[in-house]
Amino acid sequence: MNFLNQIIQGDCEEVLKQFPDNSIDLIFTSPPYADQRKRTYGGIKPNEYVNWFMPKSEQFLRVLKPTGTFILNIKERVVNGERHTYVIELILKMREQGWLWTEEYMWHKKNSYPGKWPNRFRDSWERLLQFNKHKKFNMYQEEVMVPVGDWAQDRLANLSETDKVRDESKVGSGFGKNISNWVGRDIVYPNNVIHMATECNNKNHSAAYPVDLPAWFIKLFTKRDEVILDPFIGSGTTAVAAIELSRSYVGIDISADYCDLSRERTSGIQMQLLNLREKQETYRANGEVELG
């Protein structure tokens, strides 16, 4: 596949037509939101957003492997004082297209900008919608486990008899819990709310997210050397995350400036990793102990 580890300028809808079927392991992207990035993407109107996106998602569906996952970072726009429904409409249309809407994650932006509006509070979260081609897909939950937390020291110290068996929900929902299953655990599976600050250092892109955000999903859904696609690569954050985690990447963007920025960032991180490996080899050759 000649597109591996490349940043390609062009409309992803057209560029991806050259890609083979079932060639991508994970698609992670944040397309322009409605009425945003007018200079690069034309500022798609909310009422036109679904029709603009569907030909692109058709190509995403074709190139994604049957075991792959598509993560879409998107948020509804406020129009005339209310949330527009284009994201909901998009989900329904994608399901008609053949996608399974498998899960929804919330990115809690811990450092969202302060502000005041007459009829709402500031936005501190964004959607991360998970789509798949089939019910069975690759997922490596152990790669994103988290520390159990300080609460467990007190909560698990004195277990009641109820805590030692499956305690069924009192409302008859079918859900239940067994608190004793947590005893002795240092790490546990996370929930679907991801707490991360927004990107503060990248001033050359209007909607940059932190490298840790795509990295979290790359670890969850792929293994080493698999292929990550970002069809709206922007400043190259997804590609940087892929490189740092020893995955291959493909980035596409219609903006020449964003492509140049992405190439600069990926070249820089590749050089840093190369220098690091050379230092490690030097340490090994000299019999020195590596620190950190």
N, C-alpha and C positions, 0 to 999 in steps of 0.2 A: 504494500500500500504506500504510494508515493507521497501521501498527504501527511504522514506521521511527523509529529514535532515541527509543524509548520504553522505560521500565521498567514492566512490567505485573505486578500482583500476582495470583497465582492458581496453581493446579496446572497445570504446563506441558502435561500430557496433555489437559486441557480447553481451555486457552487456545489451543493450536495447532490445534485443530479449526476455528477461525475463520480460519486462515491459508490462502492459496491453495496449490495444489500447486506444487512446483518453484520456490519463491520465495526460497530461502536459499542463499547461496554457501558458507558455512562454518559448521559447528556446533562450538563449542569449549566444553567444560564439565567441571566436576568435581562430580558428584552426591554426595550424602551417602554415605559408606562404610557398610557394614553396622554396626549398633549405634552409629552416630554421630548427632549433632545430634538428640537425642531430643525436645528442646523445640520444634523447628521442623518436623522431618520424621517424628517418631514413633519414630526408632531402628529402622529396618528390620532384622529378624532375618536372619542369613546364609542360612538355609534358605528364606527367603521373598523374597530379594533379586531373583532372576531374574523371578519372577512379578510383582513390583512394577515392575520396569524395562521389561519387554517392551511393554506398551501405550504407554509413552512413546516408546520407540525406534521403534514403528510410526508414530507421528506425525512423528518426526524423519526417517524414511525418505521419508515422503510429501512433506514440505515442502522437503527438500533437492533442489537442482537435480541433473540427471544428471551434470553436470561438477563437482559439489561434493564436499566432504570433511567427515567427522565425526571429530573428535578427542575421545576419552574419557579423561580423567585419573582413574585408579582404582587401588586397591591392595587385595590380599587382606588379610583380617582374621585374626589369630591367635585360634583358638578351641580351648580345651582343649589347649594346647601345640603345636598344628600349624596350618599355613596352611589356611584354608578354601578350598574349590574353587569358590566362587560366581562368581569372575571368569572362570575357565575355562568353567564352565557357561554363563555369560552370552554369551561369545564364540560358543560352539557354537549356542546358541539364536538369536542374531542372524544367524548364517549361514543358518540355516533360514528366518529371516524375510525373507531376500533381500539382506542386506548382504554385501559382500566384505570380509574382514579383510585389508587390503592391507599394512599395516606395523605395527611396534611400535617406539616410541621410549622411551628411558629418560631420565628427568629425574634427574640426579645432584644431590642437595641438598647443596651444599658446606658449609653451616653447620648440619647436622642436630644435634639436641641430644645431648649425651653421656648415657650410661646403661649399665647392666649388667643382663643377664637370665641366668637359670641355663642356658638352652638355646639362646640365639641372641645375635647382636650387634644394635646399633641400626640402625634403618632409615635408609638414606641415599639411597634412590632410589624413584621411583614410575613406574608404567606410564603411557604415553600411547598408547592404541590408535587406530590409524587405520582407519576404515571408509569404503567408497565404494559407490555404486550400480552403477558400471560400471568396467571396466578402464581406460578412457580418461577422465581427469579433469584439471582445471586444476592445474598445478604449475609454479612459477616458481623453480627451484632457484638461479638466479643471484642472487636477492634475499637469500639467506642464506649466501653464500660467506664464507669465513673466511681470515685471513692464513695463509700457508703454514707459518710457524713457523721458528724459528732453526735447527732441526735441518737444514734444507735447505742451508744455507751449506756445511757440512762434507760432508754426504752427497752432494751433487751436484757437488762440486768435482772429484772424481776418479772418473769413471764407468768401470767395467769393461766388457768387451765384452758380458758377459751383461746389464748394465744397459741397453744400447743396443738390445736386442731384447725381444720378449715372452718372459718367462721363465715357462714353464708350471709349475704346482704339481707338486711332487715326489710328492704322494700321489694324483695322478690325478683331482683333483676337477673339473678343467675350468677352474679359476680361474688367472689369470696376471697378470703386471704388467710394465710397461715403465718403468723408473725415469727414463729420459731424457725422458719426457713431462712431468716436473715442472720441467725446466730453464726458467728465465726466467719462471716464474709467481710472482706476488705473492699471489694468492688462489686458494683451491681449494674444492671442494665439501665440506661438513661430513659427519660420520658421524651415526649415529642416537642418539648419546648427547649430551644437552644438559646442560651444567654451569652451574647457576645457584643462587644462594642462595635460601632461602625468604624470604617477606615478614616483615620484623621490625617495621615501623612500624604496621601495621594491627592494632590490638588489639580491634577490634569484630567480628571474624569468626574462627571456630575453625579454619578451613582455608584461609587466604588464600595464594595463590601470587603470585609477582612479576609485574608488568606485562609484563616481558620475555618471559615464557613464552607467553602467548597471542599477543603481538606477533610472536614468531618464526614461529608457524604462520600467522598472518594474512598476513605477508609471503610465506610459502612458497606459500600456496594461493589468495590473492585479489589483486585489483587495486583501485585507487582507486575509491571510491563503491560497491563491492559490499557485500553484506549479511552481517553476522556475527550469529549467534544464540547466546546462552548461556541455556539453559532452567533453569539453577540459578544465577542471576546472583550471589547472595550479596552481597559487598561491592562489586560493580561493576567488578572488575578487567578483565574481558574487554571491557566497554564502554569503559573508559578507553583500553585499547590500541587499540580500533577508532577512537575519536575522534582519537587522536594520529597514526594512520596514514591519516586521511581516508577511513575506511570508515563505512558506516552500521551501526547496531547494533540489536538487539532483545534485551532482557533480561527474563526471567520469574523470579519467585520466589514461593513460597507465603507467605513471611514478610513482614509489613508493615514490620517493623523493617529487614530487609535491603533492601527496596525503597526505603525512605526513605534509607538509607545510600548505596545506589547512585545515587539521584537527586542526592544532595548531592555525591557525588564527580564525577559526570558534569557537573553544572552548574559545579562548580569548575574542572574541566579545560577546559571549553568557554570559560569566562570568561578563563582564563589564555591560551588560544590566541588569543582575540579581542583581548586587550590586546597580545599579541605582534605580531599582524598590524597593528594600528593603529600600533605603534611602527615597524614596518618601512615602512609607507606614509609615515610622517612622515619617516623617514630618506631615502627615495627623493625625496619632495617637496622636501626641503632640499638634495638633492645630496650627502648625507653617505654615508660608506662604512660598511657594516654589518660588525661584527666578530663572530666566532664562528659 
